[in-house]
Amino acid sequence: MKATQTSLPGVLLIEPKVFNDARGFFAETYNEKKMAELGIRDRFVQDNHSSSSKHVLRGLHYQIRQPQGKLVRVVEGEIMDVAVDLRRTSPNFGCWEAVRLSAANKRMLWIPAGFAHGFLVLSSTADVLYKATDYYAPEHERTLAWNDLQLKIDWQLENTPIVSAKDQRGLSLQNAETFE
């Protein structure tokens, strides 16, 4: 596995070794020892799978207690994946990183705890898998406004996104609960 540091320290773009042949491909997408060598020593406790259609925008989600680190990958389709640093003591507080993840490029994004996460589906459909370092706790879940004018995230929108009622009520960075 190869890891590339993004503009946000701790957020890594990971490229697994992919072995292609006439039958298709094989890729090892998680290996605890190899992840530790990349600096990811967190223990994963939950796997999640979401399936969405084109123009669906999910997020920006985080848990104020029981914060989750996430290892995100796409097994069908393509997304614009976004992480926002919500750690007040970070020199990158309020900064964001966006990367394209797809079934074709087989890249993964490591988003440590302390970040909000969201994605926009760019293909007709997308299946997104992610490993989480803590359990989902709806009572601690918060939503940061995907369209916050202070953040100015470039979602590369072609159309008005399809956003859940919960995500439409996301708070601005100025009003959101954040991490130390």
C-alpha positions in Angstrom: 0.0 0.0 0.0 1.1 3.5 -0.8 -0.1 6.5 1.2 0.1 10.2 0.1 -0.4 13.0 2.6 -3.1 15.4 1.6 -3.2 19.1 2.4 -4.7 18.2 5.8 -2.2 16.5 8.1 -3.4 13.1 9.1 -5.8 12.7 6.2 -4.2 10.2 3.8 -4.9 9.1 0.3 -4.2 5.4 0.2 -3.6 3.3 -3.0 -3.6 -0.4 -2.5 -1.5 -2.7 -4.7 -3.8 -4.0 -7.4 -3.1 -7.2 -9.2 -4.8 -7.4 -12.6 -5.1 -10.4 -14.9 -7.5 -11.9 -17.5 -9.9 -12.8 -14.7 -10.2 -9.3 -13.2 -8.2 -8.0 -10.2 -7.3 -8.6 -6.6 -6.5 -5.9 -4.1 -5.9 -6.1 -0.4 -7.9 -3.2 1.0 -7.1 -3.6 4.7 -4.2 -5.1 6.5 -3.7 -4.0 10.1 0.1 -4.4 10.0 0.4 -2.4 6.7 -1.9 0.3 7.9 0.2 0.7 11.1 3.3 1.1 8.9 1.4 4.0 7.2 0.7 5.5 10.7 -2.9 4.2 11.0 -3.0 2.3 14.3 -6.6 2.8 15.1 -8.9 -0.2 15.7 -11.9 -0.5 13.5 -15.1 -1.6 15.1 -17.8 -1.1 12.5 -18.1 -1.4 8.7 -20.7 0.6 6.8 -22.0 0.5 3.2 -24.1 3.2 1.6 -25.6 3.1 -1.9 -26.7 6.4 -3.6 -27.7 7.7 -6.9 -26.2 10.6 -8.9 -26.2 14.0 -7.3 -26.8 12.7 -3.8 -24.8 14.6 -1.3 -24.4 13.0 2.1 -22.9 15.0 5.0 -21.0 16.6 6.4 -21.2 14.3 9.4 -19.3 13.8 12.6 -19.8 12.6 16.2 -18.9 15.1 18.9 -18.5 12.2 21.4 -17.3 8.8 20.2 -15.7 10.5 17.2 -15.0 8.2 14.3 -12.0 7.8 12.2 -13.1 6.5 8.7 -11.3 4.5 6.0 -13.5 5.2 2.9 -13.5 3.4 -0.4 -15.8 3.1 -3.4 -16.7 -0.3 -4.9 -19.1 0.9 -7.6 -19.2 4.3 -9.2 -17.4 7.6 -8.3 -17.7 10.2 -5.5 -16.2 13.5 -4.5 -15.1 12.7 -0.9 -14.6 15.6 1.5 -13.0 15.9 4.9 -13.2 19.1 7.0 -10.9 19.7 10.0 -13.0 20.5 13.1 -10.2 20.5 15.7 -10.1 24.0 17.1 -6.4 23.7 18.1 -5.4 22.6 14.6 -3.7 25.1 12.4 -6.0 23.7 9.7 -9.2 24.3 11.6 -12.0 24.9 9.0 -9.9 23.7 6.1 -11.1 20.9 3.8 -9.8 18.3 1.4 -11.7 16.8 -1.5 -10.6 13.8 -3.5 -12.2 11.6 -6.1 -12.7 8.0 -5.1 -13.9 5.5 -7.5 -14.2 1.8 -8.2 -11.9 2.4 -11.1 -9.1 4.2 -9.2 -9.5 1.9 -6.1 -8.1 4.7 -3.9 -9.1 5.0 -0.2 -9.2 8.0 2.0 -8.2 7.8 5.7 -10.1 10.5 7.7 -9.0 10.6 11.4 -11.4 11.4 14.3 -11.9 15.2 14.6 -13.0 15.7 11.0 -16.4 16.0 9.4 -17.0 13.8 6.4 -19.3 13.9 3.4 -19.5 13.0 -0.2 -21.2 13.8 -3.5 -22.1 11.0 -6.0 -20.7 11.8 -9.4 -21.7 8.6 -11.3 -25.1 7.2 -11.9 -24.8 5.2 -8.7 -22.1 4.7 -6.1 -21.6 2.1 -3.4 -19.4 3.5 -0.6 -17.8 1.3 2.1 -16.1 2.6 5.1 -14.6 1.3 8.2 -15.2 3.3 11.4 -13.1 3.4 14.6 -16.1 3.9 16.9 -19.7 2.8 16.9 -22.4 5.0 15.4 -24.0 7.0 18.2 -27.0 9.0 16.8 -27.3 11.0 20.0 -23.7 12.4 19.4 -24.0 12.8 15.6 -23.7 16.4 14.3 -24.0 17.8 10.8 -21.9 20.6 9.4 -23.6 22.5 6.6 -22.3 21.2 3.3 -22.8 24.6 1.7 -21.4 26.8 4.5 -20.2 30.0 2.9 -17.2 30.2 5.3 -16.0 26.8 4.1 -16.5 27.4 0.4 -16.2 23.7 -0.5 -15.9 23.2 -4.2 -18.2 20.3 -4.7 -18.0 20.6 -8.5 -21.8 20.6 -8.7 -23.4 20.0 -12.0 -27.0 20.2 -10.6 -28.7 20.9 -7.4 -27.7 18.1 -5.0 -30.1 15.7 -3.4 -29.7 16.3 0.3 -31.6 14.7 3.2 -33.8 16.8 5.5 -31.2 16.2 8.3 -28.4 17.4 6.1 -30.3 20.4 5.0 -30.4 21.5 8.7 -26.6 21.3 9.0 -25.0 24.1 11.0 -22.4 26.6 9.8 -18.8 26.2 11.1 -19.4 29.3 13.2 -22.3 27.6 15.0 -21.2 24.0 15.0 -19.9 22.0 17.9 -16.2 21.3 17.3 -13.3 19.4 18.9 -10.5 20.7 21.1 
